[in-house]
Amino acid sequence: MDKRRLVEVDQDVLYEILIHCSLRDCIRMGAVCKSWLLVSRWSTRTRPPQLPWLMMVSNPKSTSAEEARSFFSLSDQTMYDAIKFPEMRGKRCCGSFNNARAHGWLMTTDDKNRKMRLFHPWRRIQLQLPTHSNLPRTYPRVCDGDPYLEVVKIRTAAMSDDSKVVVVIHDAATLAFCRRGVDKFWTQVNRIKANRIEVNPSLVFDDVIYHNGQFYTVTTHGSVGVLRINTANPYVEILSEEVRVTVNPYVEVLTKESKVDGYPRTYLVADSTSDRLFICLRNSLSIQEVERDPYDYDSRRTLGFKVYEVGLEENGEYTKKPMEVERLGDRVIFLGQNSSMLVMASQFPGVKGNRIYFTDDFMEASFFKSPLGCVDLGIFDMEDNTVQPLFSKRFHPTFSPPIWIAPPL
């Protein structure tokens, strides 16, 4: 059949066809042309709400140029395997977004040409961002040839609801932003201003989110701050005190020839139903044997999470002192290199609340190329403080770690 006549199928007829197709076929058919994309989006909206999908490399034995991706849907426990995206060839996915018009967008980087892009897998659209080389660095390159020091590392990213402003945490955990389509360079947020809060001189940022018209960030020690970027000298205003945590209880079982990372990763999660912010501290264990490569993190694993809440006072300001939370109730949180996501379990049949789903986002592993790949994926149950492995029998290469993404609408 003539391809042109195929594309000109009546939209009502096409809609009746698509509602009987699998979600995978709807995605593929939406890539044919703009009119088919519009109808495919209508057909997917008639489906029940979807939990975040886990995106993984389809062929883990291939090189970093692999373009096929697999998607696991938690809602229906279905694997949509080997969907090809030529736009992903040779790219590292370092961020995903789930809010408003930012819904579904991914951030990709190319380590060879230092290009950074936004990519929408369901609409097959790419948008250019300022390059790696325009990102300000906290420390100069002092070891030429060291891939870990040469490559700018994007830890996480956030995008405004109107998709016009992008903020990244990069390199030595510093902040930078750009106005998409306007700025040719990244602007560093390097001024720290405290609001009657004692500031740690070694302040390091670990996560950033967009919530209620503002970008919020959290430090490795659990201090929450808000970004003030609409000024000549962008800065972070610290809103809350640091979180005080006890020493990792597993230290006593380790030998002197080992090294322990207590709480190496901190996340910030927004609850849109209550405007509360949750600080999630990931308790990980990383043993490095003296006889082995000092950069060998093969035995890294997550033991659990500590969760703290920053609520709103009567005057509309966030409380200064984070309070520890023992239970999440009906909430389910998704953490990793994605923008943190929170859903209510009661909206999804068969889903249990009070859980944290997490992926392996230990960036250093991707540059030291651990032979075991990304192994630290799981589900943490706050009810009994247990961790259940997630896709532990599947090899996940370090050049493209699994990431939670927003499913097609």
Protein Blocks (a to p, Z undefined) as FASTA:
>chain_A
ZZklmmmpcfklmmmmmmmpcfklmmmmmmmpmmlmmmmmmmmmmpccddddddddfblm
bcfkbcbdcdddfklopacehiacfklgopacfbdcfehjlgoiacdddfklopacdddf
klopacddddfklpccfbdcfbghiaklmpccdfbdcddfklpaccddehjopacdddeh
kamcdcddfbdcdehiacdfkbccfbdcdeehiacdddfkopacdddfbbfbdcdddfbd
cddddddfklmmpcfkbccdfblcccddddfknopacdddddddddddfklcfkbcklgc
cfbdcdddddddfkopacfbdcddfbgkjaccdedjbdcddddfklpghiaghiacdddf
bfklmmnopaklpabgcdddfklopacdehklbccdfklccddddddZZ
